[in-house]
Amino acid sequence: MTRPHTINRERGLRLLRTMRTIRQASERIAALYPSNVMETPVHLCIGQEAVAAGVCHHLRDEDKLFLGHRTHGPALAKGLGLRPLFAELYGRSTGCSRGFGGSMHLFDPAHGLPGSSAIVGGSIALAVGAGLSAQLQRADFVGVAWFGDAATNAGVCYESLNFAALRKLPVLFVCEDNGYSNVMPKSAHSAHDIESLAKVFMPTVAVDGTDVLATFAAAGEALTAIRAGGGPRFLHCKTKRWMKHQGHEPCDLGVVDRDRDCPIQKLETFLRGSGLLQGAESTQIAQDIEREIDDAIAFAAASPFPTPELLEA
Ligand SMILES: Cc1ncc(C[n+]2csc(CCOP(=O)(O)OP(=O)(O)O)c2C)c(N)n1
C-alpha cells in the first residue's frame, strides 16, 4: 500500500532544487556535448533525478558513496559542486579529479565521494569495504553502493550482499533500475528478479524511483535502521532513463512518457497541491540554477588543462 506523502516546505524545496540542478546541468551537458568541448564520454541521468535526490538528502559528508558510470546525479546530490563537475568534464586541472578522470571517475572525498568504477558492478564491493571499515573502527558512517539493474548479474554483487549480511555491515545498496543495460531490456539480461534476490540476504524495499517523496521516505527508513546497527538494507528504485545509454541523444526505445514519468513535474504538482510551492517560485529556482551553471561552464572553459607534473603532485 502506498502511504500519503508528508513533507515540509523547506525539505520539499530542497528536493526540488536538487532535482532541477541535476536536470538542468544534464540538459546543458547534452547541448554542449556535440561541440566536443568535453573530454569524456557521458552517461546522463535525465529522468532518474528522484533516486539521487531522495537517497542522497539523507547522506552526510562522512558517508561514503561509491558510484558506477552514471555518476552526475548522485554526485551532485551528495555535494559535488557544479564548478568541479564541469571542469572535470572539460578535462581541466580544476576538475574534481584534476581533469584526469572524466565523467565516470568523479572524486570528492570531502563530500564522501571516494571514487567510482566504470566496471559494471565494480562499486558494490568497495561500499562493502567502507562498511567493514566503519564497523572495525566503530565509526559512524555508512557505505553506499550505487548501481544499475545490470550490475545485479555480476558475481561480485552476490558476494557483497552475502558478506554485508553475514557481518551486519552498515551498507546501503541502491539499485537504480532503469530497466535496461544499454539497449538490452532486463528480461534479456537477467534470469532473476532483483527484489527476490536481494531479500535472500537482507531487508529489501522496492520503490517508485520517479517519485522523490516515496524514495526519500524509503531511503530514510533504511538508513535509520542501518545507523541503529540493524545491518545492511537494499533499496530497489524503479526508474526511467530518458536519454540513450551514453551521449547526448534522447532514448529511442519508446519506453518513456515525459509527462507521466517526470519526477520533477510529480513533485511540483504535489507541492503546489499542498500549498508548499507558489506562483513563480519554481521559475525563480530554475533561473538561479541556470546562472550557477553559466558560472560553472565559464569557470571550466577558463581553466588550464592538466600537465603531466600534476599527476605526481
Ligand atoms: C564488466 C563490464 N561489462 C560490460 C561493460 C559495458 N557496459 C558499460 S555500461 C553497461 C550497461 C550497464 O547497465 P546498468 O548496470 O543497468 O546501468 P545503467 O547504464 O542502466 O545505468 C555496460 C554493459 C562494463 N563497463 N563493465
The ligand as an ORCA input file, in Angstrom:
! r2SCAN-3c Opt
* xyz 1 1
  C      32.037     -5.697    -16.502
  C      31.514     -4.796    -17.578
  N      30.815     -5.314    -18.605
  C      30.331     -4.509    -19.584
  C      30.560     -3.162    -19.546
  C      29.988     -2.265    -20.628
  N      28.856     -1.527    -20.101
  C      29.000     -0.262    -19.652
  S      27.581      0.339    -19.015
  C      26.733     -1.061    -19.364
  C      25.266     -1.182    -19.019
  C      25.059     -1.148    -17.562
  O      23.689     -1.192    -17.247
  P      23.230     -0.943    -15.764
  O      24.209     -1.550    -14.822
  O      21.820     -1.403    -15.644
  O      23.352      0.629    -15.558
  P      22.682      1.790    -16.430
  O      23.613      2.061    -17.580
  O      21.351      1.317    -16.877
  O      22.631      2.943    -15.504
  C      27.563     -1.992    -19.947
  C      27.129     -3.361    -20.356
  C      31.317     -2.658    -18.453
  N      31.560     -1.339    -18.321
  N      31.760     -3.483    -17.482
*
